[in-house]
Amino acid sequence: MDWHCAVPVWHGDNMSDAFLDAAQDLLGSRGLTRDAEVMQPWLTDWRGRYHGKARALASPASTGEVSELVKLCARHRVPIVPQGGNSGMSGGATPDESGHALLLSLRRMDAIRRWDEDARQVVCEAGVVLQTLHDRAGERGLRFPLTLGGKGSATIGGLISTNAGGTQVLRHGTMRAQVRGLEAVLPDGSVLDALAALKKDNRGFDLKQLLIGSEGTLGIVTAATLALLPQIAARRVLFVGLSSVQQARKLLLLAQDREGAALEGFEIMPRDALDAVLAYEATARDPLGARHQWYALLELVADETQADSLAKRATALLAEALDRELVEDATIAANETQAEALWALRDGISSAERAHGPAVQHDISVPAEKMPDFIDAASAKLEREFAGTKAVAFGHLGDGNVHFHLRAPEGAQGGKWEDAEGKAISAAVHDLVTRWGGSISAEHGIGQMKRDELARLADPATLTILRGVKRALDPHSIMNPGKLVPLASRPDAA
């Protein structure tokens, strides 16, 4: 253990045969495997940037099993790397290369424990896949108001641990806003039962909010009480071509003024991103005839009381936008099939960009009103400083959050380029974001990708609190070590 670090880190392999035998007895043959082939798919992150090793993969089937396993790990000082759907973007669910960690999968804990349709709430376990929750809620005339491109693999526990956002944040907020109660296993194996959905509770710190977004460094989320909404009665999805990202901002403000809470989604993408999707997805089609510099995807929704007027209002919104010369061209989906096809263009950007070639990706935010100018200024500056690169910004303009990618020059070798020039590019992006009063991580988390950058750019008070909370709750640093919380320099260092 390195006692010079404010956050202690255990070194060495503490996963003895005695530990593994005890874990096997606890979890059974389905709950623990040492088979390298079985573990292999879960040892690399979604982007293929981070690769790790693990001595074993644990798959507990209940909160009780998680609790007993964590107690065992605490006694033996075995580090734990919790993992949901392994769809994270910052390497937060990938173990390091030492092979000393236990990879802990929550995928077997996939029960929906209880529906409360009157209260519009559901209690579900951490391994429930987001798409499954959407489908099951829909069967009851309800919906869970958070979605994203990886909904077919992302799990509720992973979404909570990273405080995921998605494409409906504009109206409904991030995962933090959807969680009404939480159950988690803490680093000593004790179980925090805060599943009760109390609207008012003034018993000190809001512990569930402390765990949301902590990326498994303070505990393991095992279940949650989530807020639900009635199913929408109607929606209209609009796809528009724009001359600039500034026009997109003006269109957003117009849509908010005219439609208010009916505006549930507002996403932007440049032509380069759309071209990447059209090249990658065989079934994708360009919705508009001519090429445009920028595009926006809008979704308007209505309940039963306003469903009949939604189509007319959507048409009126577009007519006004065209009259004001905010948009160059537009289309409105005529049915659900077309609506889903339009959303597929947005949801397919990350996969298409990954297939396009080497790039460095950044999930950043600045004040929403500044985002158009930031995109233009940062793109020009970075493309000028790093010859041959191409900036591609897309995402949630209304939230002040975009995914800001820098594609590598033609001929760059994947892996080597990211590890060399890519690091300098990321540092330059993060410096710009910080100067514009923004955040280097808007919704994907810090993980291992941005941990050192957080240490470099965060104010000292923030770092002191992060390290202090980690040290207090996880004194032996067995919970997802090396992620999120930056290590401190030696106290005797100048």
N, C-alpha and C positions, 0 to 999 in steps of 0.2 A: 504494500500500500504506500502511495506517495503522500506523505504527511505535509509536504510543502504546498499542496493544493487546497484551496478553500473548500472545494468539493472533492472529498476523498475518492480515489480510484484504486480499485483492487487489481493487482497484477498477478498473473500466474493461474494455473489450472487447478481449481478446487473441486472439479466434478469427478470425484473418486468413484470407484466401483460401488462402494457402499451407498453413495448418493444415488447413483443410477439404479441400483437394485431397489432402493427405498421408493424412488419415483415410479419404477415399474410396478411395484406392489400396490402403490396408491392408485395409479391410473389404468392399469391393465394393459393388455396387448394393443387395444385400439388407441389408448391414450398416450403411449410413448413409443417412439421409434428411433432407432439409431441407423436405419437404412439410408445410406448416402443417396441412392437414387430417389427415394421418396422425398428426402429433404431438399434435393437440388433445386427444384423450381422456386422454392421459397427463400433461397439464399442470394437472390439477385433482385434489385429493385425494378420497378416497372419500366423505368427509362433505360435500364441496362448500364447505369453509371457506377453502381456500387455492388460489390460482390463480397460475400462473407462466408464464414464457416460456423458450424455449430456441432457440438458433440451429440446432441439429441434434439428431437422435436417433440414437445409436449402438446397434447390436445385434450385438455380437460373438458368434461361434459357438464359441469355444474359449478356454481359459485363456491360450494363447499370444497370441491376438488382444487379449484384455483387457490383457495385460502390455505389448504393443507400443503399444496405444492410450494407456495411462496414461503410458508413457515420453514419448510425443508430447505429451500434455497437460502433463506436468511441464516439458518444454522450453519450451513456449509459455505456461506459467502459465495454462492454461485450467481453470476449475473444473469438477468432475464431480459430477453428482447421480445416484447409483446408484438403480435402481428394480427391484423384483421384480414382484409382482402388483398394485401400487398400491392395496392394501387397508388401508394403515396408518391409524391414528386420530389421529396427532399432526402431520401435515404434514411428516413426515421425508423423504418421497420426492418432494416437490414443489419445483421450482426457484423462485427468487425472480423478481420481475417485471422485472429488468434485461435479461433475455435474453442474458446473457453466458455462461451455463453450457451445458455439454454434458450432455444427458440420456442416461444409459447404462442400457439395458435388458438384463437377464440372461435374458429369456424364451426366447431361442433356445438357450440352454445348458440343455437339458432332458433330457439323457441320464442314464440309470441305468447307471453304469459297471461296477459289479460287485456281485454278491450273494455273501455268504458265509453260507449257511444253517446251517452247523455253529457258527460263531461268533455267529450271529444279528446280523449287521451288513450294512449296505448302503452303498455309496459312490455318491452321486448328485450331480449338478450343481445349481447354485443355482437354475436356472429350473424345476426339477421342481415341479409343482403338488402340494400336499398331498393332495388327493383321489386324484391319480394314484398317488402313493406308497402310499396306503392300499389301492387296488385291486390294484396289482402285488404288494404284500406278501401280500395275502389269497390270491392265486393260488398262493402258496408255503406256505400254512399259517402265515403270520407276520403280525404287525401292527406298525405304528409307533404308540406310545402317546401321541400328542398330537393333539388335534382341537379345532376351533373352528368358529364359524358360517361363516367365510369360507373354508372348506377348498377350495372349488371355484375359488378365484382366488389364494389366498395361496401363495407359493412358498417353497421351503426356504431360499433365501438371505435372503429378507425375514424369515422366522421367526427365523433365526439372528441377523440384524443387530439385531432388536428384542428378542431373548430372549423370544419369545412364550410365553404360558401356555396358556390354554384350559381345557377342562372336566375334564381328567384329571390336573391338577396335584396334586390331593389325594393321589393314590397314586404318581404317576410323576415329579413335578417339572416344571419349566419346560424350555424348549428347551435350556438350558444343561446339563441333566442327560442329555439324549439324544445330545449331540454327543461322539463318541469321537475324532474327528480332523477336521482342517480344512485346506483349501487356500484361500489368499487372495492377491490382488495388492496389494502395499503402495504407498504414494504415490509411490515412485520407480520403480515398474514391476517391481520384483523380486517373485518368487513365493515365498511361504511355503508349503512343503510339509510339513504336519504331519498328513497323513492317516492315518499309522500309529496304530492303536488300542492304544496301550500302557497297560496298567493301572498301571504304575509307571514314572515318568520324572522324574528329579530334576535335570534340566539347567537349573535356574534358573527364570525366570518361565514361567508357563503361558501362552504367547502366544495359543493358541486361545481361552482364556477371556477374554483381554484384548479380542479382536475380537468375541466374542459379546456382543451388546447395545450395540455401539459405533455402531450406526446408520449405517454407511458412512463415518464420520468418520476412521477410522484405516486403512481398506483396504476392498477389495471381495472379499467371500466368493464364491468360484467353485465350490467343491465341499465336501462334508463326508462323513465316515464317521459313520453314525447307528446307534444301538442299536435292535434289534428284539426283539419278544417272541413267544412262541407265540400263535396265535389262541386266543381264549377258547372254551371248549366250551359255555358257557351264560351267559345274563345275565338279570336281572330288573330291570325299570325300574318304579319306584314314584313315584306322584304324590300328594302329600298336602296337605290344607288345614290351616292353622294359625291360631291366634288372635293370635300375635305373633312377632316375629323372635327373641325370647328363647326361645320354645318350639322354634323351628328349631334353635337352638344346642344345646338339651337333647337334641333328637332326633339331631343329629349325634353327640354324645358317646355316646348309647346305641348308635347304629349302629356306631360305631368299636369300642366295647367288645364288642359281640356278633359283629361280622363282620370286624373287623380289616382286613387287606389286601384282602378281598373287596369292600370299599366303594371303588369307583373314581370315583364322581362324586357330588357333593352341591351342588346349585344352588338358590338362593332367588330368588323374585320376589314383589313385592307385587301386589295385585289390579289396581292401575292399569296395571302392565306387561302383565299377562295381558289386560286389556281392550283395550289398544293392539294386541296381536297378533291377537286375535279380530276386531277391526275391520279390520285391514290384510290379513290372510290369509283369502281367501275359503273355503278348505277347512278352516281351523282350527276345532276344537270344544272347548268347555269340558269337561274330563274329569270334573268333579264336579258334582253337582246344585245345591248351594247355593253362595253366594258366601262367600269367606273373606278375611280381611285379608292373609294371607300364604300362600305355597305353597312347597313344597320338592320337588325332583326328585332322586331317589336312583337310582344304578345299582349293582347288585351283580353281580359276575362270578365265574366259577369255571372251573378247568381240568377236565380229564377225571376226575381223581380225586374231585372234589367236585361235579361237575355234577348228579348225580342228587339230591343233597340241597338244591340251591339254592332251588328253588321252596318247599319246606317251610320253609327257614330264613327266606326273605323273608316268608312268611305269619306265622311266629312273631314276627319283628321288628315287624311292623305290629300284631299282637295285643298285644304288650307295650306298644307306644307308645300304643295306644288305652286299654289298661288303666291306664296311668299318666296318662292325659288330656293327653298331649303333642300329639296330633293330633285334629282334629275330624272329618275324613273322609279316605278314601284309596282309591286304585285301583292295581292291579298290571296292567301290560300283559300281555295273554294271548298275544301273538305279536309277531313282529318288526315287522309293519306298525304295530301299536299303539305299540310301543316307539319307533319312529321318529317317529310322530305326537306323542308326548309330548316328545321331544327337540326337535322342530320348534318347539314353543311357546317353549322356552328360546332356541334359536338364532335365532328370528325377532324377538327383542326389539329389537336394535339397529336393524334396518331399520324396524320398526314405530315405534320412537321417532323415528327420523329423519323418517318420513312424517307423524307426529302434528303436528309444527310446530316452531317455534324452541325451542332448549334449549341449555344449556351442559352438556357432558359431562366427567366426571372419572373417572379410572381410579386409584383410591386404595387404600391398604392401611393397616391399623392392626393391632396385635397381635390375633390371631384371637379370643382370649377377650374382647376389648373391643368387637368389631365390632357386636354387637346394640345395646349401649348407645350406641355412637357413632352408629349409624343413627338411632335415636330422638332423641338430643340434637341432632345436627346438622340433621336434617330440621326439627325444631320451631324451632330458632334461625334457620335461613335463611329458612324460610317466613314467620317473624315479621318479619325484617329487610327482606325483599324482597317486598313485598305482591303478592299475585296469583300468585306462583310455586308450583310443586308439585314436591316432592322425590320422586324415584323411584330407589330403590337395588335393584340386583339383581346376582347373580353368585355368586362362589366363596366362600361363607361359610367353608368349612373351611380356606381358604388365608388368611383375613383380608383378602381382596381383593373389593371390590364396585365396580361401575360406578355412580357416584353422579351422577345427572342432576338438573338444575333446569330444569323446563319454564317457558317464558315465560308471562306473563299472557295471557289471551284478547285477541286483537287486535294483539299485538305483531308488528312487521314483521321477518321473517327477515333476518339479516345486520346490519341496523342495531342491533337489540336486543342481539345477541351482542357487537357491537363497543363498545357503550355500557355498559349495566348488566351485561351478561354478564361483562365483565372484573372488575368489582367483586365479583360473585358468586364467580368462580373464586378470586380472591384470598382471600375470606372462607373458602371451602372449604379451600384449601390451608393457611391459618392454623390452622384447626381440626385438620386432619390432623396438622400439625406438632406442635401442642400435645398431641395424643394419642399422640405417639411413632411416627407413621406415615410413609408415603412418598406423594408427590404423583404418582408414576408406578409402578404395580404391575406392568403388563405391556405397555402400549402404547408405551412409550418416551417420550422428551422431545421429540424433533423440533424444530420451530420453535414449536409451541404453548406449551410449558412452559419454554423455554430461559431466559427472563427470570425466571420464577418460581423456577427452580432457583438462579439467581444470587442472588435475594433471600433464599431460605430455607436454602440449604445452608450447612454450616459452612465456615469459611475453609480448613481443611485439605483438605476434599474438593475445593473449587474449585481449589486450588493443584495438586493431583495431576491433575485432569482437564485443566487447561490445560497443565501441564508435559508430560504424555504426548502430547497433541495437537501441541504445538510440536515435540517431539522427533521424532515419526514423520512429521509432515506440516508441515514448516517453512514451506512456501509456501501452506498452507491451501487446497489445491485439492480436498480430499476432502469433499464435502457441506458446504461452508461455510455458516455460519449455523445449523447444526443441533446440538442436544445440548449442546455445550460453550459455556458463557456467555463472552462477551467480558469482559475486565477493564476497569476504569475507568482513566483516565490515571494514571500513577505519581505525577504531581505533584499529583493531586487530594487534597484534605484527607480 
